[in-house]
Amino acid sequence: MALQSSGVTFRKILSHFPEELSLAFAYGSGVYRQAGPNSDQKNAMMDFVFTVDDPVAWHTKNLKKNRSHYSLLKFLGPKIITSIQNNYGAGVYYNSLITCDSRLIKYGVISTSILIEDLLNWNNLYIAGRLQKPVKIVAMNENVILRSALDKNLRSAVTAAFLMLPESFSEEDLFIEIAGLSYSGDFRMVVGEDKTKVLNIVKPNIAHFRELYGSILQENPQVVYKTQQGRLEIDKSPEGQFTQLMTLPKTLQQQINHIMDPPGKNRDVDETLFQVAHDPDCGDAVRLGLSAIVRRSSIRQSTKGIFTAGMKKSMIYSSLKLHKMWKGWLRKTS
């Protein structure tokens, strides 16, 4: 369920920042109730992402309004900050452990064009991955291309999940698979993040996932969606799987090709996907492709975070994550 924070709380926080946002959303345990170690955190940190058309102009204004939010990188100016934002990690610049309206927040800034690329192609599956789970949209402009890309990202998430699931499964199975897409291969799931995180996200929020994906599932010609029973059946024939593989985001297709194409063959992506569609381990190939994308972007983004947050904040933030993981482990063993 959503926490009691009303839209007013989010908008008040947003009022502390420059207005030129194409999209702003809040996510995580500070917004949606989670099971496990986050369940009793009434004052959990609120996570935000701000999408901006012109990052240099936005950081220029934000450095004037909220200079203390930035690490020592503030002394390099908005152009260098934007260059670091766009060219390193997953294209997002985070300021962490900020007190705003008596709430602890973290916010990431991403360029609209880079977000659209990630939503369509899964270059990093970082912010695109966040948007495959329920989020609270706080502000959004009339950018038709962005809205279309947001929808395509959800449809791609369903397709990827279908390829990794059996012929018949429950809604919960599907939503757990979708919520786990952007954690496949994430090194933070080994160090720092609570390993039952995906289950903790999905179980209390089935209704929110249903709201996000219900109409997409009902419109999909490849699925029989029995809403009363909460069960789904999909086409697992090689033809059905090939159709699904051909609609996956470009970067995932390329990763599957890289993993499955034997050395020296240099097959086209289409050829490899045709072979994979006929392979009983088709789902494993998709999972490996996802892991390759996520592993690279999560390591780069976390390394970048040390510089954007500053060493002291990075150490505090990392210790909070490890504490959360430890609490999760104690719950399971008690």
Summary of the structure (lengths in Angstrom):
residues: 334
radius of gyration: 20.1
end to end distance: 25.8
largest distance: 59.4
contacts: 1057
relative contact order: 0.14
helix: 58%
strand: 14%
